[in-house]
């Protein structure tokens, strides 16, 4: 992948469209994520981001002075883009009711399956970048704290949904759901199942089995 293609992949548009349509901060963070997925942590430098994004040398340093600041910007943008994949408006409301008025367990299972399938099929590079950042966070306490804070933004709404469904241990059940998702994402993005991504129906069945088992139905 060339530098121009890296920038285009990061922003979801052509380099010229990215430069004109997105803020420079988003372009820098998106390009950092694309570089992490393509080249790994060692390939992420301020200069590499400038070159891949088609920005004047020094632009990334002006936005994020240190490597730690650049990594935090990447984590922040990662959380924003993962939230778009999750599409909160497609999730069941706080009362736990399914959008079409059917069984709330089926509604949540379907919404989670849709989000997970998107991650596995169209956001593989984003997943790889996430794993690079997660591993780096184990070596950087300041990044660990920042990474964990963004993660809570996803777990807490899921806990609320489990509470609405009648879970007696919503926190533990939410963590179990997240762990199941994490296992599938790693296996399909970087593990033995990279060429055997489950379809949406299979994911929905898996979620429904987990949810009904947790709720003792």
C-alpha positions as CSV (number, residue, x, y, z in Angstrom):
1,X,0.0,0.0,0.0
2,X,1.4,3.4,-1.0
3,X,1.4,6.4,1.2
4,X,-1.5,8.0,-0.7
5,X,-3.5,4.8,-0.4
6,X,-2.8,4.6,3.3
7,X,-4.2,8.1,3.8
8,X,-7.2,7.2,1.6
9,X,-7.8,4.0,3.6
10,X,-7.6,5.8,6.9
11,X,-10.2,8.4,6.1
12,X,-12.5,6.3,3.9
13,X,-12.0,8.7,1.0
14,X,-9.5,9.8,-1.6
15,X,-6.5,11.8,-0.3
16,X,-7.9,15.0,-1.8
17,X,-11.3,14.4,-0.4
18,X,-9.8,13.6,3.0
19,X,-7.8,16.8,3.1
20,X,-10.8,19.0,2.1
21,X,-13.6,17.2,3.9
22,X,-12.1,16.2,7.3
23,X,-10.4,18.2,9.9
24,X,-6.6,18.0,9.9
25,X,-6.8,16.4,13.4
26,X,-9.1,13.6,12.1
27,X,-6.9,13.1,9.1
28,X,-3.8,12.8,11.2
29,X,-5.5,10.3,13.6
30,X,-7.1,8.3,10.8
31,X,-3.7,8.0,9.1
32,X,-2.0,7.0,12.3
33,X,-4.6,4.2,12.6
34,X,-4.0,3.1,9.0
35,X,-0.2,3.0,9.6
36,X,-0.6,1.0,12.7
37,X,-2.6,-1.6,10.8
38,X,-0.3,-1.7,7.9
39,X,3.2,-1.3,9.5
40,X,2.8,-1.9,13.2
41,X,3.9,0.3,16.1
42,X,7.4,0.7,14.7
43,X,6.0,2.1,11.5
44,X,4.1,4.9,13.3
45,X,6.2,8.1,13.3
46,X,5.3,11.8,13.0
47,X,7.1,11.9,9.6
48,X,5.3,8.8,8.3
49,X,1.9,10.3,9.1
50,X,2.8,13.5,7.3
51,X,4.0,11.6,4.3
52,X,1.1,9.1,4.2
53,X,-1.5,11.9,4.7
54,X,0.1,14.2,2.1
55,X,0.7,16.9,4.7
56,X,3.7,19.3,5.0
57,X,6.4,17.9,7.1
58,X,6.0,19.0,10.7
59,X,2.2,19.0,10.6
60,X,1.7,16.0,12.8
61,X,4.2,17.3,15.3
62,X,2.3,20.6,15.5
63,X,-0.8,18.7,16.3
64,X,0.7,16.0,18.6
65,X,4.0,17.1,20.0
66,X,5.0,13.8,21.5
67,X,4.6,10.1,20.5
68,X,2.4,9.7,23.6
69,X,0.1,12.5,22.3
70,X,-0.1,10.9,18.9
71,X,-1.0,7.6,20.4
72,X,-3.7,9.2,22.5
73,X,-5.1,10.9,19.4
74,X,-5.2,7.6,17.7
75,X,-7.1,6.0,20.6
76,X,-9.6,8.8,20.7
77,X,-10.2,8.5,17.0
78,X,-10.5,4.7,17.3
79,X,-13.2,5.1,19.9
80,X,-15.1,7.5,17.7
81,X,-14.9,5.2,14.7
82,X,-15.9,2.1,16.6
83,X,-18.9,4.0,18.0
84,X,-19.9,4.7,14.4
85,X,-19.7,0.9,13.7
86,X,-21.8,0.2,16.7
87,X,-24.4,2.7,15.5
88,X,-26.1,3.5,18.9
89,X,-29.3,4.5,17.1
90,X,-29.7,0.9,16.0
91,X,-29.4,-0.4,19.6
92,X,-32.4,-1.2,21.8
93,X,-33.5,1.7,24.0
94,X,-33.0,1.9,27.7
95,X,-36.1,0.0,28.4
96,X,-34.7,-3.0,26.5
97,X,-37.4,-3.1,23.9
98,X,-36.6,-4.3,20.5
99,X,-37.1,-1.7,17.7
100,X,-39.8,-3.7,16.0
101,X,-41.6,-4.6,19.3
102,X,-40.5,-8.2,19.3
103,X,-38.7,-10.2,22.0
104,X,-36.1,-7.8,23.6
105,X,-33.5,-10.6,23.7
106,X,-33.9,-11.1,19.9
107,X,-33.7,-7.3,19.4
108,X,-30.4,-6.9,21.3
109,X,-28.9,-10.1,19.8
110,X,-29.7,-8.8,16.3
111,X,-28.3,-5.3,17.0
112,X,-25.1,-6.7,18.4
113,X,-24.7,-9.2,15.6
114,X,-25.1,-6.4,13.0
115,X,-22.4,-4.3,14.8
116,X,-20.0,-7.2,15.2
117,X,-20.4,-8.3,11.6
118,X,-19.6,-4.8,10.4
119,X,-16.4,-4.9,12.5
120,X,-15.4,-8.3,11.1
121,X,-16.1,-7.6,7.5
122,X,-15.5,-3.9,6.8
123,X,-13.3,-2.8,9.7
124,X,-10.5,-5.4,9.9
125,X,-7.8,-2.7,9.6
126,X,-9.4,-0.9,12.5
127,X,-9.3,-4.0,14.6
128,X,-5.6,-4.6,13.9
129,X,-4.8,-1.0,14.8
130,X,-6.8,-1.5,18.0
131,X,-4.7,-4.5,19.0
132,X,-1.5,-2.6,18.3
133,X,-2.7,0.2,20.7
134,X,-3.9,-2.2,23.3
135,X,-0.5,-3.9,23.4
136,X,1.3,-0.6,23.6
137,X,-0.9,0.4,26.5
138,X,0.5,-2.4,28.5
139,X,3.9,-0.7,28.3
140,X,2.7,2.9,28.7
141,X,0.8,3.7,32.0
142,X,-0.4,7.0,30.6
143,X,-1.8,5.4,27.5
144,X,-3.3,2.5,29.6
145,X,-5.4,4.9,31.6
146,X,-6.6,6.7,28.5
147,X,-7.3,3.4,26.6
148,X,-9.3,2.0,29.5
149,X,-11.4,5.2,29.9
150,X,-12.5,4.9,26.3
151,X,-13.4,1.3,26.8
152,X,-15.7,2.1,29.6
153,X,-17.8,4.2,27.1
154,X,-18.8,0.9,25.4
155,X,-19.1,-1.4,28.4
156,X,-21.4,0.9,30.5
157,X,-24.2,1.2,28.0
158,X,-24.1,-2.6,27.6
159,X,-24.4,-3.0,31.3
160,X,-27.5,-0.7,31.2
161,X,-29.0,-2.9,28.5
162,X,-28.4,-6.1,30.5
163,X,-30.1,-4.4,33.5
164,X,-33.1,-3.6,31.3
165,X,-33.3,-7.2,30.2
166,X,-33.5,-8.3,33.8
167,X,-30.0,-9.5,34.4
168,X,-29.2,-10.0,38.1
169,X,-25.5,-9.4,37.4
170,X,-25.4,-6.9,34.6
171,X,-21.7,-6.0,35.0
172,X,-20.5,-9.5,34.9
173,X,-22.8,-10.4,32.0
174,X,-21.7,-7.4,30.0
175,X,-18.1,-8.3,30.5
176,X,-18.8,-11.8,29.3
177,X,-20.5,-10.5,26.2
178,X,-17.5,-8.2,25.5
179,X,-15.1,-11.1,26.1
180,X,-17.0,-13.2,23.6
181,X,-16.9,-10.4,21.0
182,X,-13.2,-9.8,21.7
183,X,-12.4,-13.4,21.1
184,X,-14.2,-13.6,17.8
185,X,-12.7,-10.3,16.6
186,X,-9.2,-11.4,17.4
187,X,-9.7,-14.8,15.9
188,X,-11.2,-13.4,12.7
189,X,-8.8,-10.4,12.3
190,X,-5.5,-12.0,13.3
191,X,-6.1,-15.6,14.4
192,X,-6.9,-19.0,12.9
193,X,-10.4,-17.9,11.7
194,X,-9.2,-15.0,9.5
195,X,-10.6,-16.7,6.5
196,X,-13.8,-18.0,8.1
197,X,-15.8,-15.0,9.3
198,X,-19.2,-16.0,10.6
199,X,-22.2,-14.5,8.8
200,X,-24.7,-12.2,10.6
201,X,-27.2,-15.0,11.2
202,X,-24.6,-17.2,13.0
203,X,-23.5,-14.2,15.1
204,X,-27.1,-13.5,16.0
205,X,-27.6,-17.1,17.1
206,X,-24.5,-16.9,19.2
207,X,-25.6,-13.7,20.9
208,X,-29.0,-15.1,21.6
209,X,-27.7,-18.3,23.1
210,X,-25.4,-16.2,25.4
211,X,-28.1,-13.8,26.4
212,X,-30.7,-16.5,27.2
213,X,-28.2,-18.5,29.2
214,X,-27.2,-15.4,31.2
215,X,-30.9,-14.6,31.8
216,X,-31.7,-18.2,32.7
217,X,-34.4,-18.4,30.1
